Amino acid sequence: MSTSYKITTSPTLLPPKASSMISFMESFYSISDTESQHSAYVNSFTPDATLIMGPKTAHGADEILTLRNGLWTHVASRKHTPSRIYFGADNELMLHGVVRYVLKKSPGEEVEVEWAGRVVFDMEGELRMRFYQVYLDPSAQSGKK
């Protein structure tokens, strides 16, 4: 089975680096869905970035790594399916989709959760996120739902 992280968007009002930003996000969700990719995940952010994941906030690479490790505590596997991107500025976007989790406590069951996110990129040098906030119900991945 081939995994696709292709995200669609309307070609109207696209910022100059829209194509790079979309490619970045497609790659990011592939990294996000691979448990062993902790370093690549952290390297998707600037060293002083802020990551907000539901009720959890991380500032800087060390805290983002800690949060990232915690995201896999109850999760055996995850698969993001981002579906649409909306641009708010030359360096900012919002997107939404679904994520499917298989929890460690229920290996035969899949949980599907809708999510949305807001990203602000640092456009200097290599494209990386300086702010990323995810809106989702955190109880699904904690195994409490």
JOHU-V678783 format. One record per pair of residues at least 6 apart in sequence whose C-alpha atoms are under 6 Angstrom apart, sorted by sequence separation. I is the first residue (numbers start at 1). J is the second residue. If there is no record, write none. Layout:
i->[I I]
j->[J J]
This chain:
i->[31 51 58 87 122 139 51 86 121 122 50 86 102 121 122 50 85 101 120 121 49 85 101 120 49 84 100 120 48 84 100 119 47 99 119 47 82 83 99 118 82 98 118 81 98 117 81 97 98 117 80 81 97 116 117 80 96 116 79 96 115 5 79 95 115 78 95 78 94 77 94 77 93 76 93 76 92 75 76 92 74 75 91 74 91 33 33 74 7 9 15 7 8 9 7 51 53 49 50 51 52 53 54 46 49 51 54 45 46 44 45 46 45]
j->[37 57 64 93 128 145 58 93 128 129 58 94 110 129 130 59 94 110 129 130 59 95 111 130 60 95 111 131 60 96 112 131 60 112 132 61 96 97 113 132 97 113 133 97 114 133 98 114 115 134 98 99 115 134 135 99 115 135 99 116 135 26 100 116 136 100 117 101 117 101 118 102 118 102 119 103 119 103 104 120 103 104 120 104 121 78 79 142 82 84 90 83 84 85 84 131 133 130 131 132 133 134 135 128 131 133 136 128 129 128 129 130 130]
